Amino acid sequence: MAFELPSLPYAANALAGEGMCQETLELHHGKHHQAYVTALNGFVESKPELAGKSLEEIIAFSHGNAALAPVFNNAGQHWNHILFWKNLSPTGGKLPTSLEKKITEDFGSVDAFKTAFKTAATTQFGSGWAWLVLDKTGKLAVTKTANGSNPLAEGQGRALLGLDVWEHAYYLDFRNRRPDYVTNYLDKLANYEFAEAELKSA
């Protein structure tokens, strides 16, 4: 079965008042993410060794294999974006009590978490992602990955939040001001309720 572009869980203009305009969403979801899905399906059709594998299995199979780097990049980006759309909310930025407690326990404070996340997102050179993960010790941690990689591939733990810091994610809204984009995400767009649900199901 071919991989498909998931529908957005909100209208294309739903985040406009919170710093992500309709044009950004339409280009990012309908063009960039769709391109990853189309390319991935092309690889699956042309490479018998990928047939029948789940998205996660393809990521694991192609990770670290130079000959399959294009497969990994497109599979990774498909996985990353599936999570990313769920990580955004028109009513985002509000921390549920249990997640706030866990963040405070593991980072020292909510401000310390946000500082660590901003640092990861703004110091990722070039394209990539910043993540809030539940690591293998059961603690929350902030990580970052380059290009299309992710915590699943890198063994960094279970991803709860992932922020796309490729320029196409923010340039229409924030131009070259990546720090402002990150701050806006944490304060207005981050779907912490989704992150809490993922944490509880881990």
Legacy VTK file of the C-alpha trace (Angstrom):
# vtk DataFile Version 3.0
C-alpha trace
ASCII
DATASET POLYDATA
POINTS 202 float
0.000 0.000 0.000
1.337 3.422 -0.930
2.129 5.987 1.735
-0.247 8.955 1.826
-0.113 12.588 2.846
-2.139 12.923 6.067
-4.795 15.591 6.304
-4.080 18.532 8.567
-5.918 18.250 11.909
-7.097 21.879 11.533
-7.950 24.299 8.735
-5.110 25.731 6.675
-5.809 29.195 8.096
-6.278 28.031 11.705
-2.760 28.984 12.834
-2.579 32.344 11.070
-3.392 34.321 14.196
-0.686 32.484 16.099
2.222 33.096 13.736
1.908 30.534 10.939
0.069 31.909 7.926
-2.111 29.947 5.541
0.420 30.212 2.712
3.133 28.690 4.915
0.895 25.759 5.824
-0.288 25.178 2.272
3.240 25.231 0.858
4.773 23.216 3.683
2.070 20.561 3.859
0.784 20.436 0.301
4.090 20.899 -1.519
7.078 19.986 0.695
5.512 17.110 2.634
3.723 15.821 -0.459
7.050 15.770 -2.314
8.574 13.528 0.383
5.613 11.141 0.161
5.740 11.017 -3.636
9.486 10.370 -3.662
9.209 7.690 -0.967
6.498 5.854 -2.899
8.688 5.942 -5.983
11.541 4.319 -4.070
9.249 1.649 -2.631
7.972 0.802 -6.105
11.479 0.528 -7.564
13.255 -1.264 -4.705
11.938 -4.757 -3.896
13.766 -4.793 -0.559
11.408 -2.048 0.674
8.179 -3.793 -0.305
5.789 -4.436 2.570
7.836 -2.518 5.126
6.229 0.015 7.456
7.506 3.579 7.549
9.406 2.874 10.759
10.924 -0.266 9.271
12.086 1.636 6.201
13.709 4.284 8.402
15.571 1.634 10.411
16.521 -0.337 7.268
17.908 2.675 5.383
19.568 4.533 8.283
23.338 4.662 7.906
23.287 3.070 4.459
24.832 5.532 2.006
23.271 3.762 -0.960
19.826 4.277 0.580
20.366 7.860 1.773
17.621 9.279 -0.494
15.206 6.659 0.839
16.102 7.511 4.432
15.801 11.245 3.853
12.301 11.020 2.384
11.059 8.369 4.821
12.462 10.347 7.740
10.872 13.559 6.575
7.511 11.838 6.076
7.675 10.497 9.660
8.857 13.858 11.029
6.065 15.797 9.372
3.339 13.384 10.456
4.377 14.243 14.013
4.905 17.932 13.273
1.332 18.593 12.146
0.057 16.973 15.350
2.488 19.122 17.349
0.766 22.323 16.234
-2.509 23.678 17.578
-4.455 26.938 17.212
-4.868 26.773 20.997
-1.283 25.713 21.671
1.213 26.942 24.213
-0.705 25.766 27.270
1.026 23.193 29.451
-1.179 20.519 31.048
-0.513 19.998 34.754
1.083 16.549 34.582
3.421 17.459 31.704
4.399 20.686 33.459
5.241 18.672 36.571
7.376 16.221 34.573
9.166 19.062 32.769
9.885 20.786 36.083
11.213 17.535 37.580
13.517 16.772 34.650
14.661 20.257 33.575
14.358 22.201 36.830
11.710 24.570 35.492
9.557 25.271 32.457
11.833 28.200 31.586
14.857 25.903 31.676
13.127 23.507 29.276
12.252 26.328 26.891
15.807 27.639 27.024
17.199 24.191 26.235
14.744 23.721 23.373
15.475 27.159 21.924
19.196 26.462 22.111
18.820 23.158 20.270
16.593 24.691 17.599
18.709 27.777 16.980
22.101 26.038 17.046
21.107 23.331 14.570
23.296 24.445 11.667
21.369 24.434 8.422
18.264 22.312 8.101
17.017 19.965 10.793
14.782 19.496 13.805
14.606 20.128 17.548
12.877 17.548 19.732
11.444 16.940 23.164
11.925 13.229 23.843
11.363 10.732 26.587
14.778 9.089 26.741
15.610 5.501 27.590
16.044 6.345 31.286
12.491 7.659 31.521
13.487 11.314 31.653
12.542 14.132 29.329
15.379 15.512 27.222
15.918 17.953 24.385
17.760 16.777 21.288
18.314 17.913 17.714
18.858 16.135 14.416
20.143 17.243 11.045
18.170 17.250 7.810
15.610 14.417 7.758
16.843 12.386 10.696
14.891 11.943 13.912
15.009 10.417 17.415
13.617 7.132 16.082
16.598 6.683 13.773
19.168 8.028 16.224
17.966 6.026 19.227
17.351 9.186 21.246
14.064 8.049 22.750
10.379 8.604 22.049
9.623 11.913 20.325
6.921 13.947 22.073
7.400 17.227 20.190
9.365 18.004 17.061
9.983 21.433 15.570
10.956 21.786 11.926
13.755 24.353 11.544
14.135 24.063 7.788
13.741 27.573 6.387
10.574 26.718 4.476
8.873 26.175 7.852
9.176 29.799 8.923
10.569 32.103 6.246
7.261 33.599 5.091
6.291 34.440 8.676
9.621 35.239 10.326
12.082 35.707 7.453
15.547 34.825 8.855
14.515 35.197 12.511
14.625 31.563 13.557
14.795 32.423 17.300
11.485 34.306 17.034
9.908 31.350 15.219
11.039 28.983 17.976
9.773 31.248 20.744
6.433 31.637 18.989
6.137 27.878 18.635
6.812 27.209 22.316
4.522 29.972 23.553
1.643 29.876 21.056
1.651 26.823 18.768
3.099 23.817 20.608
0.450 21.179 21.240
1.503 20.203 24.738
-1.711 18.199 25.179
-0.527 15.900 22.384
2.897 15.627 24.016
1.294 14.724 27.341
-0.829 12.029 25.696
2.286 10.562 24.056
4.090 10.647 27.398
1.252 8.798 29.137
1.134 6.137 26.434
4.902 5.549 26.464
LINES 1 203
202 0 1 2 3 4 5 6 7 8 9 10 11 12 13 14 15 16 17 18 19 20 21 22 23 24 25 26 27 28 29 30 31 32 33 34 35 36 37 38 39 40 41 42 43 44 45 46 47 48 49 50 51 52 53 54 55 56 57 58 59 60 61 62 63 64 65 66 67 68 69 70 71 72 73 74 75 76 77 78 79 80 81 82 83 84 85 86 87 88 89 90 91 92 93 94 95 96 97 98 99 100 101 102 103 104 105 106 107 108 109 110 111 112 113 114 115 116 117 118 119 120 121 122 123 124 125 126 127 128 129 130 131 132 133 134 135 136 137 138 139 140 141 142 143 144 145 146 147 148 149 150 151 152 153 154 155 156 157 158 159 160 161 162 163 164 165 166 167 168 169 170 171 172 173 174 175 176 177 178 179 180 181 182 183 184 185 186 187 188 189 190 191 192 193 194 195 196 197 198 199 200 201
